[in-house]
Structure formats: structure tokens, C-alpha cells
């Protein structure tokens, strides 16, 4: 995803000022007004501007202070009181944009992040914010735990770009039985994407295959097999990979046979749940 050229930073400052004048309080534009999503055009405009601001970079390739403060204000002053619509997807977009603002993978130039103390401070704040929202989502769940899913996706994106150290355990925990199934599917999709990395291990492969083979939810087993097919992390040309071994091939063959059975059972259960509509033959009027 391309970043905004340095010469346009001044123009983007004006866009942020415009956003604050339009959606902020008259006397304190940094404080965002109460959410009102009755106008869908305005709703999507707010999300689009936030996503675009996350791509701002200075001449050294780092996100400027104004962008970091912009997201802190949006999240800190977000208030959905009186709004007839849920703000889970809006907050999820803000959290992913906040994480993208410190993502070193967005900039095309090599960055010495360790020499930028201010960037390290922002990065720690972003990670702590994602962790805090995930904990709050357990106490006061959002719609289908969408905020938790957004935080997991944001954390994996930072790990994938090597902005923060790789820690797969958090995704293992959220993929285990007992969590909301949508959260589990999001975690499994991340784990399958992680298998394509050179740092993937046999333990990570076994974890995903165990879900496909032995999970208590047929839906989870079906979608895990489907994700393994659509985003296959196994490459023939990677002979040095720890997951390109005969034991994994044998298990995948078993998973394919189980997948055929699970798919048949899933379709049969759908046919049992859907009522049969019989057509009536009518004579000429």
C-alpha cells in the first residue's frame, strides 16, 4: 500500500483540520461529537479519512505526530451514546488504522526504528491500546466480537511486517474451543497465513491440522480445511521448510478424506433445516 508523498503532508494537515471542524465540537474540535451513523455517506467518509491518515509518513518514513494524535483523539473521545447503530465496525476500523500508522512495512525505504525513540513509544502505545480493547471486548462484547477480530488482525499485520516480535501464542489461544466461532475463524486464518513464513514450525502445523481433524465444531473443521485449500502455505520449491515433510503430507491426505465427509454432513444438515417447497400445478385459467 503506497504512502502519502512528503510534499503533500501540508495538504493532509488541512484535511485533518477539515475533519475536526466537520465532526468535532465547535469550541474543541479535537473532541469528536457523539456518533451519528444515520447518514451512511458520512459514516463511510469518516472511516475512509481515518484509513487514509494512517498512511501518512514523514521524510524519514515514519508516521508524523499529527497522525498519532489524530487517532488518539478519535479513540479516546469516541462516544456512541444515543446512536441507533452499533459502532463496532467503526471502532474496528480505527484500531486497524491506528496500528497501520506505526507499521514499518508500509514504508518502502529501510527504517532504523530502534534509533527513533518516539516511534518506539508510539508503537508501545498502539500495542497496549489493542490489548486494552481486546480485554474490554471480553467484559462488554461487541457485535460478534468484531473488535477482538480487528485487534487480532492488526497485531498479526504488525508481526508479519516485523514491526513487533512474532508471537503466535495469542492466536493459538483465540483459536481454541470456547471462544466465539467468528473469533476462532479469524485466528485460524491468521495461523494459516503464518505457516507460509520461514519461521513456521511443526508445532504450528500440528495445531492447525488438529483443528481440521478433531475440533468439536463441524463448521470450524470445514472452514479450516477450506482456508488451507484457498491459502495453501505449502510450496514445492521451499525444500528447506520444516513443514514440507512426509508426515505433514500424510496428515493432509487424511484431512482431505475427512473434509469430504464433513462437507457431505454439512450439506445434509442444511437440507434438513431448509423446508422443501413443493410446486403446485395449476390448470388453465
Buried (B, 14 or more C-beta within 10 A) or exposed (E): EEBBEBEEBEEBBEBBEEBBEEBBEEEEBBBBEEBBBEEEEEBEBBBEBBBEBBBBBBEBBBBBEBBBEBBBBBBEBBEBEEBEBBBBBBBBBBBBBBBBBBBBBBBEEEBEBEEBEEBEEBBEBBBEBBEEBBEEBEEEBBEBBBBBBBBBBBBBBBBBBEBBEEEBEBBBEBBEEEBBBBBBBBBBBBBBBBBBBEEBBEEBBBBBBEBBBEBEBBBBBBBBBEBBEEEEBBEEEEEEBBBBEEEBEEBBEEBEEBBEEBBEEEEEEEEEEEEEEEEEEEEEE
